Amino acid sequence: MREPTMRARLTGSAALAAAVLLAAGACGVAGAESSITAKDELVVGVNPDQPGVGLKARNGDYVGFDPDIARAVAKRLGGPAKKLRFKAVTSETRERMLKDGDVDMVVASYSITPDRKADVTFAGPYYVAHQDILVRATDAASVPDVRGLRGKSLCEVPGSVSFPRVKKERGVPVRPVRAAKGYGECFDLLAQKKVFAVSTDDLILAGQAARVAKGEAPGPELKIVNAPFSEEPYGIGVRKGDIDGCEKINKAITELYQQTAAGRDSEAVTLLKRWFGPAHLNTTSTVPQFEGCD
Amino acid sequence: MTAVPQAPAVPPPAPPPGAVSPGAVSPGGAPPPPARAAQAAVRRRTAAKPPTGVARLLPRTVAGRVRALTGLTGIVLAAVLVIVWVAIGNARDGVRVIGDDAGPQVVKTSRLYYKLTEMDAQLANALLIGRPQGPVDERKKALDGFDDNRRQAGAALLEASRLADEDTEKKTAQDLLDALGRYEWLAGQAILLDQGSPDARPTHAAGPPKLPVIKRYRQATELMKLDLLPKAYNLTLDNGTLVRHTYEAKRGAVQTGQVWTLVIGLLLLAILVGFQVFLTARFRRLLNPALALATVGTLVLVGASWAVLAGQADHLRKAKEDGFDSILALWRARSISNSANADRTRYLIDPELADTYEQVYFSKSQTVLYLKAESLTAYNQALQGLRPGKDEQLPIKGFLKNEEAHSSLPEQHAAFLKVINDYRAFQQSDRDLRNLVESEERLSSPTAARTKAVASRSAAADDFAAYDRSMQKLINIHDGAFTRAVDAAKGGTGGWHAVLPVAGLVIFALVLIGVRPRLTEYR
């Protein structure tokens, strides 16, 4: 009669203690579990329509610099062996898809900006792209830099900051030729000689130039002016607050840029050469300055 | 003492507080009234009927039960002491790493970036000055500054590589050393080309130097910008990660220790109170004074331990959040500002790349204090439109916003407002200088325009220096908070490694004193 009561009481206090401790521990565990470092499968958001940078191939595979960076980073994340699945994202959807958990990580020529940092934690940048200019090779001599576009026609994609940057920020008077469907349409217009130049991130331009050079896209030979005039730090977006994941990605990016032996290309340089080499773009071969995960 | 049958698996009841008077019935089916309990015990002893179930685990004599309770009290008391001991040990470790070890070292490495930008800025200055003019040898001053910063950058790099605990970081430190060597080589060539021969002096007027000099400087500054600075910055971030991990682990351990101290401490109190109730009922005494004293002593010990641990967790948090984090972030902001300032010098040196340098200046300015703007001119307009001190929260983002958002120290806000105002002044004089260059460019060549404008660059340089000084003051405020929190944390655990065993011995001695007369009754 008495003993069971005591026992119940003791069990009660033990249970209380256990509950308190579990509750204390649970907070830590919950944080770790939603980190990308703890996941078996990573869903990576990439661009489906940027040749060289991120493109959905006919067989459904995603090919380009961004998907390759995602693979190389995932390999180094540690924890369970990562299975990768790619999902297409656009500039409009990527923040929401990260927030909703539709994708775990976004590698999609995603520039780090103070505004975006309010919603997304950014690892990297893994590359700092620059706005540059793409013209037909025959016109290249007349455009040494952005001022050479004075009075010429320039492709304008509504919503993109690239065109206003030439016209307003740099103050170069250019004639707009609108391409509502994006830079793919701009490249078509350039090939058809309906526009003089296309200006946006150099990696995107180089991806197109490389395809033309390799005969994968139609049209006359293209040339990048190599006169960079802005900095676009391409970051890897993860769920806001996943600092552990962000730090691990940064470490992986650092490794990507480190040479394994003197005279041998680092993995990042190999990828840059593979996707943009034929376009003769001046690329940076050293690790970018990280944004910091906090 | 004879062998004591121990029954740790089933300790005696822990009556609720206030249940000390005989006959009190606690809620939830607590022990039966002591009178009946005593009868039961006597009956069991005399009848010698073998007990069944869990009762078999209990000592069968009253003396045995007193001994068992004493033993249990001792064990749980020891557990409390060990828990507090370990938690305080964790707190001390945390304070040592953050306060004496990695923390200050990381702060030192964050200067690496600053020193590197300062080297490049001084090199640009030296190349801009040209032939001697006036009583002060400005070129020598700049070159001495270059050398001084080179030495300090080397020291900070050594510190950073010592802190590097992973292969990736070690490799980064090594690559930095390599790149620094190459940078100095290029810088030396630019300086030599500028002066013509080792002992000569440059002959050009203040302003852009000759093209071969510009080209060599371009290589040097590219190397600095693309290779050295990113690596230095990333290395400091890595070292910051180290401190963050220690902080989270140690603070978590202290807080877990706090919870355990409370849980086991309450258990000990319950046992002591139960013991008291048992003795009161069994021996028909009013109160066992020694045991009561032991109970009060335990209460004080648990309370004090809880308070000390809570204090430690709080000091750790303050050292990390009010001190370390802000110091690191502000050093980053200061470094980036400094490199933006050098971008203005580069804009003056190199007309060909002036557009790029202006764009980079703009983007660095936005990192420090972000305002939505399409161009540098629009940015400056928006900046001058801010009303610091009048608006509750400034509509800004970036490093300085974080500083405003984490305002917790008394002098911090005033120092922050000074930083903002000095920043605005320096951006305005930068604008004035660029306007001057642009208006001169309409009349003459880019190089001639810059040569003319260089004479007016001192206003911008002075305003930047003033801003940099107020930034330093703001950092000092956080330095002070950091030192205070670390000192308080150290003071808070002083002597605890002596207090704990003594308190334990005293409490247990009181328990023994309390039960000894009772046990003698059974001799």
Interface residues (C-beta under 8 A of the other chain):
Chain A: M1 R2 E3 P4 T5 M6 R7 R9 L10 S13 L16 A17 V20 L21 A24 G25 G28 P114 D115 K117 A118 D145 V146 P164 R165 K168 E169 R170 P228 F229 S230 E231 I243 E247 N250 K251 T254 E255 Q258 T284 T286 V287 P288 Q289 F290 G292 C293 D294
Chain B: V10 P11 P12 P13 A14 G29 A30 P31 P32 A37 A40 G53 V54 A55 L58 E166 T168 K171 T172 D175 L226 D227 L229 P230 K231 Y233 N234 L237 D238 T241 R244 G252 Q255 T256 V259 W260 V263 I264 L266 L267 A270 D325 R332 D355 T356 Q359 V360 S363 Q366 T367 Y370 K372 E374 S375 K397 G398
